[in-house]
Amino acid sequence: MNLDPLAPEQLYQHCPLEWLELQAEVGEADDSRHFGQERALEALEFALDMSGNGYNLYVAGSVGLGKHALVMKRIGAWAQKQDAAADLCYIHNFDAEHKPHALVLPPGTARELKRDTEDLLEHLLTAIPDIFKSDEYRARRDELKQQLEDREEQTFAELVERAKELGIGVVRTPSGYTIGPLVDGEFISPKKFSELPEEEQQRLKENIEKVNVDLKETLGRALRWHEKLAKDLKRLIREYLHLTLDERIDWLRRRYQNLDQVQAFIENIKHGVIENADDFRAAGEQAQKEGIVPRKLIRAREFNRFRVNILVDNGDAEGAPVIYEDNPIYTNLLGRIEHESQMGTLTTNFKLIKGGALHRANGGCLILDAHRLLMTPFAWETLKRALHSRELKVQPLEMQMGLLSTITLEPEPIPLNVNVVLIGERWLYYLLKAHDPEAKQLFKVYADFAEDIDRERESVAAYAQLIFGLARGEKLRPFSQNAVARVVEQAARLAGDAKKLSLHGERLADLLREADYWCRREEAEQVERLHVQRAIDQREYRQRQWQERLQESIERDILMIDTEGSQVAQINGLSVIQLGDSAFGRPSRITATARLGSGKMVDIERESELGGPLHSKGVMILSAFLANRYAPSQPFSLSASLVFEQSYGPVDGDSASLAELCALLSAIAQVPLRQRLAVTGSVNQLGQVQAVGGVNEKIEGFFEVCQARGLSGEHGVIIPAANIQHLMLKEAVVQAVREQKFAVYAVASVDEAIELLTGLEAGMADERGEYPESSFNGKVQRRLGELEESRSQLLRSELQGLESESAPSAPLKDGQADNPGRDRY
């Protein structure tokens, strides 16, 4: 067969300018970042509409596809059509201080409630001190006190008169009451009392006891009068407080009449103010004395119980909230309870409760980076717990771990209604599904972003629209049609397929920016094709230092690569080295050995633990191919070995199996292979050549080696025929092919590759499965037959030797004795 090299037109698919005429007429284009992602967007809309019951969303795709921007844009548009989410607050629990109450209020209500309560406190800090200063209040207070004093004086006077009748005097002193006997209206000394007759002393003692009992009864009545006075004064204070408080409380009740929780809070405020009126009086008087604005006093600790702690205020929100939390640690997700130091002790209150991303996204959508979430301790479990329970319970992480030793709170849980969107890579999603059963229940919707799109006329037009939109959005210089066409061609190159266009928006945007940079450097009015090409070349130049070091090693024969002549069992294979987001091809020498054996194929890469499973699979296929083609009905009397020479790192993939097979066949047939050709391709058991990845980089890698040594016109690369549709080679390679200095051959079978590498006809098997002796396959078959014959002769010789050793000895002659040193069988 005669295989012709590929034509230059097959090596690079240009973008027809007429496909861009529509864009030239339009002139401007809108943002089409959703281009090619219809499947993922439909999944996103489905998850948003199916809110709840575990229909959360995992958005998958590689880095640079623009997942974040597109998801934020689409969810933002969805959120605009939804009702605004509720406000979330915490208030003081007047029955159990350590268990604050949660308030879920209509949007905008929280700030109004906070403002109204603080206005009430500010008013009370001024009004309550004024109550105690008013003449009316003082008059009524003094009247109550005077009535008590008059009653006490009258009662005491009556007691004194009754005591005098009994000859006993009662005197009130600063330290209490003094009781003693009287003689002629005067107290007598203990000495004179002892001089009185016994009967008189006894009588006076009995009277003193009677007066003492009467005094106790009187003092008891006075104490009850004082208690009653305290109650009357308190009732008086309440009466005046009601005059100041009731009107505002009634106004608050009417204002929040449809909110039962707020009604209860207002009632608690009323009772709390009345019970703690002295605090308002003292603080208000101090403020008036020191000239402090009452507004500042309401932040004092004793007034916190009457205030509102707003966690989320959606009063200004238009639609549902959309929150992206880029640091999903435990406290940023679930909130926290802060503490403050008092006298060396950490204390807290409901005002120190802070909300997290789940609070802010409640009623809307929370977007998280999956990798960051899973890398953060306790974050994934926290999210799952909240989604399962459908409530938000702010708890210090230390409490969950049993490490908390300070005073803390147990806030009332808040109902949770949120759509969670995780954005990450595909492998992470499948890893979660495989190892965490709860992930299947909580993230039932999967949105997979496409990596590329078919390169057709309509899609190219839409892609050009995307280019125009990005350029306008970035405020870049105008792009000419030729420049846009070059960008489209580069998108096909990035996709690794001439029939596809890469959807990696980040790479596309970078290319446009860099092309605009070189345009500005040249002070051109619009970006041309040459500016785009220079941006591509310069990006490669910045990243190709390692590639140049390898190239230098080949030029200096440190890495041994032959590009001239022919060698037996030696071939140039092609591989791709991936460094970050850049890749380049590298030729590698592959050698093989073949000898008499038992059919064992030795993969030196595998034996040295440098070969990966895919490479080992490819080597095993070679053994199966040889046995099937050349020795289907007889033993395979061959031992062979394969190795990548001068490889000092892991080797994986089966894209070198065609080259390995050709080297192995060369070793068997002892037919040299042309070193001016390099080979890439995978092969199956039937000898069919299969497509491989990185074909453009592989071709260019060998081309640069040959170019550095001087192109002879006979250099070239053999690739699978299935890879023709993937070719988007550099202009230097295409030009060399056009000038017939380099060639690219496409093969569909091993036989076609062998003919190119050896110049011999591969040969076709006849009905008996035998190949022509002069063909390459005939040489392989004959060599394998010779090895089988050699093996058979060796086996026959071994069997004859064993038979001779086991045969009976000749009979002893007369007079000959047995040799005692020889064993007999």
ZATIRO-262385 format. One record per residue (C-alpha): y, z negated, x negated; residue in three letters. Coordinates in pm, whole numbers, plus 50000, padded with zeros to 5 digits. Example, Ala and Ser with C-alpha at 12.3 -4.5 7.8 and 13.67 -1.06 7.14 Angstrom:
# ZATIRO-262385
495504922048770ala;498944928648633ser;
This chain:
# ZATIRO-262385
500005000050000met;503555006649888asn;506024978949966leu;509684987849945asp;512314961149879pro;514554949950161leu;517734969750219ala;521094952750151pro;521814952950525glu;518784930650579gln;520014904350335leu;523254895450510tyr;524144898650879gln;527854905750914his;529754895151223cys;530994925851416pro;534744923451462leu;534504938651810glu;532694907051917trp;535964888851846leu;538294912352035glu;538374889552337leu;539744861452127gln;542334884251971ala;543604892552319glu;543634856652438val;545354844252125gly;544734807852201glu;541634789052302ala;540954755452451asp;538794728852291asp;535184739552336ser;533454711952150arg;530834710252423his;529774745652324phe;525984747152300gly;525454711052414gln;524874716552784glu;521464699552779arg;522844667852619ala;525844667152851leu;523644670153159glu;521634640353036ala;524884621252982leu;526114628253334glu;522724618853478phe;522764585253299ala;526304577653420leu;525454586453779asp;522224566253767met;524054534953656ser;521824504253642gly;518054498853650asn;517684506553282gly;519284541153296tyr;521194535552978asn;521564564452735leu;520504571952379tyr;522424601152224val;520534616651934ala;521484641951672gly;522244645751303ser;525484634451145val;528364658951183gly;527514673351524leu;530544656751683gly;528484633851905lys;531024605551907his;533994627251997ala;532194646452269leu;530594615552421val;533924597152424met;535644627052582lys;533044631952856arg;532674595152936ile;536474591952940gly;536664619853197ala;533964602653404trp;535754569153379ala;539004583753513gln;537244591353841lys;535884555853878gln;537564525154023asp;539204501553778ala;536974472853668ala;537524436753769ala;539534411253573asp;537494383753409leu;538814348253366cys;537694312953300tyr;539254282153465ile;538794244853425his;535944228353609asn;537484196453752phe;534024182353832asp;532264190653503ala;534694197453222glu;532064212452988his;531054238953243lys;534094261153303pro;534104282853613his;534164320853586ala;536514341553802leu;535854378353878val;539084391454028leu;540434424954145pro;542194444053866pro;545664430453795gly;545034397853981thr;544294377353670ala;547734381953516arg;549374374253850glu;547354342553891leu;548164332053537lys;551844338853586arg;551934320653921asp;550164289753788thr;552404288253482glu;555494292453701asp;554234263553913leu;553714241853605leu;557144250653472glu;558684241753807his;556824208653824leu;557904198553473leu;561484200353598thr;561034189453958ala;558854158653909ile;561234140953667pro;564044148953912asp;562054132054189ile;561984099353997phe;565714102353928lys;566784109154287ser;568804082254468asp;566694084654780glu;563464078954588tyr;564964050354388arg;566344034054702ala;563024035054878arg;561214023454565arg;563663994854513asp;563363985354878glu;559603981854849leu;559933961654532lys;562663939654683gln;560523932754987gln;557773920954760leu;560093899454554glu;561613883454866asp;558193876355006arg;557063861354679glu;560183839254658glu;559783826955014gln;556113819654968thr;556733800954645phe;559553780854800ala;557273770655083glu;554653760554828leu;557173739254640val;558213721554961glu;554603714155055arg;553983700554708ala;557053678254722lys;555803662855042glu;552713653254847leu;554763640054554gly;553873669254333ile;556273692354156gly;555663729554087val;557733748553833val;557453785753732arg;557673791153356thr;557513822753143pro;553953813653050ser;552813805253403gly;553113775953647tyr;553453738753570thr;552163712553818ile;552883675153781gly;553573642153973pro;557113634154085leu;558883600354097val;562273600454260asp;562193638454245gly;561613639653868glu;558483647253665phe;557073616053500ile;555613614253156ser;551903608453095pro;552783573152971lys;554553563553291lys;551763579653490phe;549263556953314ser;551333526253406glu;551043534053776leu;548483515353981pro;545013530053992glu;545263537854362glu;548523556654307glu;547113575954015gln;544083585554219gln;546233597054509arg;548433618254285leu;545433634254118lys;544023643854456glu;547393658254560asn;547653678054233ile;544263693054308glu;545373702454659lys;548553718654525val;546543737054258asn;544253751454526val;547273761154735asp;548853777654428leu;545743798054360lys;545653810054718glu;549313819154700thr;548893837854374leu;545913856254521gly;548033867154815arg;550763877854574ala;548283898654373leu;547183916654687arg;550823922454773trp;551333938254429his;548273960354480glu;549663970554813lys;553003977354650leu;551313999754391ala;549624018854671lys;552864020954863asp;554664033654554leu;551904058754492lys;552064069454853arg;555804072254813leu;555374093854504ile;552854115754683arg;555214118954974glu;557944132154747tyr;555454153054544leu;554284169454864his;557844178154946leu;558054196654613thr;554474209054585leu;553324218554934asp;555624248054979glu;554514264454655arg;550854256054709ile;550994271055057asp;552594302154910trp;549774305054656leu;547184300654929arg;548684328555131arg;548974350754823arg;545294346954735tyr;543934341255082gln;541004365455040asn;539734350154716leu;537644319254786asp;537274309754420gln;541034310954371val;541584290254687gln;539354262854544ala;541214264654213phe;544584261054389ile;543334230754577glu;542144215154252asn;545554221854097ile;547234203654384lys;545034172754352his;545254173453974gly;549044174653974val;549274145454218ile;546794124754021glu;548534131953690asn;552154130953804ala;552994106353524asp;552054132553262asp;554474157353419phe;557144130353445arg;556804119553081ala;556664155052947ala;559554166353164gly;561744137153066glu;560964143152699gln;561854179852737ala;565154171352903gln;565894145452638lys;565104168152343glu;566374200252502gly;562974217252501ile;562374246752734val;559734236052991pro;557914269152936arg;556824256952597lys;555454224352736leu;552924240752965ile;550864249652657arg;550324212852585ala;546694201652589arg;547084179152895glu;548214208753108phe;545444233253001asn;543334223853302arg;545924239453534phe;546064272553347arg;543984304653344val;542124319153045asn;542044357053084ile;539144373752903leu;539734408853039val;542864422053207asp;542414455953373asn;545724455553554gly;547024486153370asp;543694504253351ala;543264538453503glu;539634541053595gly;536664523153446ala;536814509453091pro;535234528452802val;534754506652495ile;533494517252152tyr;532544487451936glu;532264498451575asp;531244464051446asn;528594451651691pro;528014416951552ile;526884389251788tyr;530334374851860thr;531964409051897asn;529384418252160leu;529014386152359leu;532224367452280gly;532674333452120arg;533804297752179ile;536404287051927glu;537094251351816his;540154232651699glu;540434202051480ser;541644168951621gln;541644138351400met;538984154351182gly;536754163051480thr;536144197951615leu;536814200351987thr;537064228652234thr;538054237052589asn;537804266152827phe;541034281352689lys;539194287652362leu;536574310352518ile;537044346152389lys;535474376952542gly;533424403652364gly;532844441052396ala;530444435652686leu;533184417352877his;535724444752811arg;533244472052907ala;531994453953218asn;532264477853510gly;532394507853278gly;530704520552964cys;529984505152623leu;529364528952331ile;527584516152020leu;526294530651696asp;522534525351704ala;522074521151330his;524864495451298arg;523564476751601leu;520034474251466leu;521204464751118met;523244435451252thr;521244402951289pro;520664391551651phe;522784419851796ala;519924440951937trp;518224410952100glu;521544399252239thr;522204433052399leu;518724434852548lys;518984399652689arg;522294407452857ala;521004440053005leu;517824423753133his;519564394053295ser;522554415153408arg;524894386453325glu;527114375653038leu;526584340552914lys;528814330952623val;526804308652392gln;527424300552027pro;524734315451809leu;524344281451649glu;523334266851986met;520584292652030gln;519294284351684met;519554246851741gly;522094242351461leu;525174232551660leu;526474197151597ser;529964199451749thr;531214196252105ile;530814228852291thr;530904243552639leu;528454259252882glu;530574285753054pro;529414299053388glu;527724333253346pro;529624364453450ile;527774392453637pro;527244423053416leu;527434459053533asn;527724482753238val;526384515853110asn;525384513352745val;525364544452526val;523694542552186leu;524504570251939ile;522124575551650gly;519584597651481glu;516404610351639arg;513954591651415trp;515594558751511leu;515084565351882tyr;511404573551843tyr;510944543751613leu;512404521151881leu;510184536052151lys;507124531251930ala;507784495451826his;509914479652100asp;508544482852456pro;511814469752600glu;513674499852459ala;511744522352699lys;512794500952996gln;516454497752901leu;517194532652761phe;515444556752994lys;517724586452933val;517634606652610tyr;520394631552524ala;519414653552231asp;522304672652071phe;521404707951963ala;521744716651595glu;522394753651647asp;522734781151906ile;521604817351931asp;523874841851752arg;524604866152033glu;527764884052141arg;528724858452405glu;527964828752185ser;529874844051892val;532874849252119ala;532654813052233ala;532264801751872tyr;535384820851779ala;537124803252067gln;536004770351916leu;537424780951578ile;540784789951732phe;540844757051922gly;540084736351614leu;542684754751409ala;545324749151674arg;544344712751717gly;544574706951341glu;547894725951331lys;546534750751075leu;547824785250995arg;546604813551219pro;543174827751133phe;542744865351115ser;539754882351275gln;538194888050934asn;538594851350851ala;536984840951181val;534144865351119ala;533534849550777arg;533484814950932val;530914827051188val;528784841250908glu;528984808450718gln;527874790351034ala;524744812051033ala;524234803750666arg;524524766450740leu;521984770351020ala;519594786350770gly;519024814851013asp;520904847651052ala;520094846651425lys;521594811951478lys;524964794651448leu;525274759051326ser;526884734751570leu;527924709651303his;531524706151407gly;532454683951111glu;531414710150856arg;533194736851056leu;536414716651074ala;536234709450700asp;535854746450623leu;538884755150837leu;541014728350671arg;540014739150322glu;540604775750399ala;544054766450527asp;544644747250202tyr;543974777949987trp;546114798550222cys;549004774550171arg;548444775249795arg;549004812549803glu;551874809250053glu;550214834150286ala;551214836050651glu;547694836050792gln;544224826750674val;542224856950559glu;538574862350475arg;539244856750104leu;540694822250176his;537574812350368val;535394825750089gln;537364806649829arg;536984774650028ala;533204780250035ile;533074788249663asp;535204758649563gln;533144734449770arg;530004747349598glu;531694745449258tyr;532574708949312arg;528954700649389gln;526964722749151arg;527194703148827gln;523554692048845trp;522524727448934gln;524344740648625glu;522604714748407arg;519244727148528leu;520354763048477gln;521394754448124glu;518004738648058ser;516314771048163ile;518634792647951glu;517904770847648arg;514154772447716asp;513974735147768ile;512564742448111leu;510164771048048met;510614799848292ile;509514835048196asp;511374863748358thr;509844892048155glu;506344904148080gly;503084894148244ser;500924863048213gln;497494853848341val;497364824148582ala;501094818248554gln;503724824348823ile;507284815048910asn;507364794149225gly;510554785049408leu;511624751349542ser;514774736149691val;516504705049566ile;518504686549832gln;521344664449708leu;523244649549998gly;524584677950212asp;524174704049938ser;521014722549839ala;520134747449567phe;517054766249458gly;515144759949139arg;512354781348991pro;509304762748863ser;506404774948654arg;503064771148828ile;499874774948629thr;496214775048725ala;492844772948552thr;489474785248679ala;486034778048532arg;482444773348626leu;481974743948857gly;480834731449194ser;483704743049412gly;486114714549343lys;489854722049354met;491914697749144val;495544692549252asp;497084676748943ile;500204667349138glu;498094647949385arg;495924632049118glu;499064619848940ser;500414606949274glu;503404630149256leu;502204653649529gly;503024646149891gly;500634650850184pro;502024684950281leu;501554698149929his;498004684549919ser;497284701250252lys;498454734650110gly;496114731349809val;493174723550038met;493924755050237ile;493634775349916leu;490114763049861ser;489184771850219ala;490704806550183phe;488774814349864leu;485464802950004ala;485984821650330asn;487044854650174arg;484944857249860tyr;481904835149912ala;481244831050284pro;477434830850246ser;476824816349901gln;477754785349704pro;481244783949561phe;480644780449187ser;484214774249082leu;486274745148958ser;490004750448942ala;493214731148880ser;496814737248980leu;500014721548850val;503794724648863phe;504744725248496glu;507534702348383gln;507884684948719ser;508794648748670tyr;509284637749026gly;507644639549368pro;506504673649493val;505974679549862asp;505834708050109gly;503534738150130asp;506104765250057ser;504564770849712ala;501014776149839ser;501344814149822leu;502464812149459ala;499664787349382glu;497094810249543leu;498324840149345cys;498164820149020ala;494664808249105leu;493434843349188leu;494944855448861ser;493054828548674ala;489794838848840ile;490234876448797ala;491924873148455gln;494594897548574val;498164890548456pro;501044884948696leu;504524899448655arg;506904871848552gln;509974890848661arg;509074882249020leu;509274847849178ala;507334838249489val;507884815349787thr;505874812750103gly;503194793050277ser;499724806950332val;497014798850586asn;493214800550559gln;493234836950671leu;495564847950393gly;498554852850620gln;501934843950470val;504014819650675gln;507754812850687ala;509324785550475val;512654767550468gly;515564771450229gly;514784807950162val;518404817050084asn;518804789749824glu;515454798349664lys;516334835049623ile;519764826549481glu;518274801049242gly;515994826849077phe;518714853349090phe;521064831448884glu;518374826348620val;517754863648596cys;521484871548601gln;522124847748312ala;519434865348107arg;520484900048216gly;519284918548522leu;516884946348429ser;516484962148772gly;512914949448796glu;513674913248880his;513104901549231gly;511734876049474val;508804877749712ile;509364860250045ile;507454858350375pro;508214886850614ala;508954860650882ala;511914848750674asn;513794882050688ile;515634869850999gln;516854839350805his;518534858050522leu;522254851950468met;522514856750093leu;525574854549874lys;527554886049812glu;526544886049443ala;522864889049537val;523514915349801val;525604935649557gln;522894933649291ala;520364946549544val;522784974049645arg;523044984349277glu;519224982149245gln;519474955048981lys;517574929649190phe;515064932249473ala;513854911049760val;510364918749890tyr;508934906250218ala;505164902450253val;502944893250545ala;499694887150355ser;498374875350023val;497174910549944asp;500694924349966glu;501984897549730ala;499134904149486ile;499884941149472glu;503534934249391leu;502634908849124leu;499834928348954thr;500454965049029gly;496824967649134leu;495524977249472glu;494344946349658ala;491364964049809gly;489664962950147met;486214948550206ala;483484971350336asp;480934963450603glu;478934941850359arg;482064922450266gly;482284938149918glu;485524950349761tyr;485994980649534pro;485324970849173glu;488624984749049ser;490674965549309ser;492094931249247phe;489924915249515asn;486944932949363gly;487694917049025lys;487964882849189val;484704888149377gln;482914900549064arg;484184870848861arg;483024846349125leu;479644864149132gly;479394860548754glu;480164823548781leu;477534819749049glu;474984838348835glu;475844816448536ser;475414785648746arg;472084798348878ser;470824805048525gln;471874770048417leu;470034755248712leu;466914775548636arg;467034764848272ser;467354728448371glu;464464731648613leu;462254748348348gln;463114720648103gly;462144694148355leu;458874712348432glu;457944714748061ser;458584677948009glu;456434668148307ser;453414691448213ala;450104673848086pro;449554671247703ser;446934692247518ala;443464675347478pro;442924655447155leu;440814671046890lys;437794653446760asp;438754625946527gly;442454626746629gln;443794592946743ala;446524587346998asp;450054583946863asn;451034548946967pro;454784557646943gly;454814585047210arg;455034580047585asp;452664598847807arg;453404611248159tyr;
